[in-house]
């Protein structure tokens, strides 16, 4: 007998990025490992990410998920879509178990389980936004991180603090506002023979320009829609990345990192990381971005003790096993719900 069918309703696009799809896909794979069948509903940008990272995943491509969901047979539903709130959740779920992946705590949620992996998040933040019966899965211990990251955790942590030979730049697959090129142009003049691994999506605005630069600068290696992010993260000595869900991947492998805040919803988690001494942080919208970025980069390049401290502190934030914990909790709820 096959397990429950679970629908994921997600958002993606140039403005919202691809993190919703990637973390939902990670959770879906953890659920599938427990016998579930998972399908996705979302906009066209979702399809490109699924094609690149999980081509066999069933999907419905639509900008308006409600009618599509109403036509589907399913046993439970997961939402990772900031534009949807309690009426949408309850309407599409139609009495079935609901899990909402959130970072904002800014609107009522019609859910049985809330997943918010922000390190600063507290249960009080969802008071009045989720029912008293809803289970709250809060903090990076529940962050959905792909299993290949935790598999490399021990060897990666064993050699953090070594001299810098490779820098990983990963500003998000959708490269919001062409930020990847902006970061690369700040890094290139400030490193000598250090290799730069640059991860981005095939439709990233920065891709054409960076391809031209890479042809004449042998330090640059572009990784487009790469399935090898865990290896790249493990092999890097410094990470520069968006302060979104990929933060927990870098933490799992203890990568000393400079986080770049690209959106309001990333600010709280980035601040908490900085307060824990687990990352250096700069905001892309800061008028003094260039000077602050350069200062942090040079500190990371020159200070091996700082890199070791960041590695230790970040590894304590997240162990990379959150997807399994969330899948187990949601499946218990599904099993307990009367048919």
Number of C-alpha atoms within 10 A of each C-alpha: 4 7 14 19 17 22 25 25 27 26 25 23 16 16 11 14 20 25 21 23 24 24 20 22 25 19 25 25 22 23 24 17 12 15 14 18 20 24 19 26 24 23 20 15 20 24 23 18 22 18 12 14 15 15 12 9 16 14 19 18 15 16 13 11 18 16 10 15 20 13 8 11 10 17 19 22 24 26 26 23 19 18 9 18 18 15 12 16 23 16 13 19 24 13 12 17 23 27 26 25 22 20 21 16 19 12 15 17 26 24 26 19 24 25 21 23 23 26 20 16 20 15 10 9 13 20 12 11 17 21 15 11 9 16 18 18 22 20 19 28 23 23 32 29 31 24 18 14 25 18 15 17 21 14 12 22 18 11 15 26 22 12 14 20 16 19 24 24 27 23 28 23 23 26 25 21 14 15 21 27 21 13 19 17 13 15 19 16 8 12 17 10 11 14 18 24 20 22 26 23 23 19 16 22 19 21 21 12 10 19 14 10 14 14 11 9 12 11 17 20 17 17 17 16 19 16 12 12 20 21 14 20 27 25 20 22 26 29 26 26 24 28 29 25 23 21 26 28 27 28 29 31 32 35 33 29 29 26 26 25 24 21 16 9 16 20 18 18 23 28 20 16 25 18 11 15 16 26 27 22 23 23 22 19 11 11 9 11 14 15 12 14 21 14 11 15 21 13 13 23 18 12 13 16 13 17 27 19 17 28 29 21 20 27 22 16 19 26 22 27 20 25 24 23 16 23 22 15 14 21 18 11 17 17 11 10 11 6 7
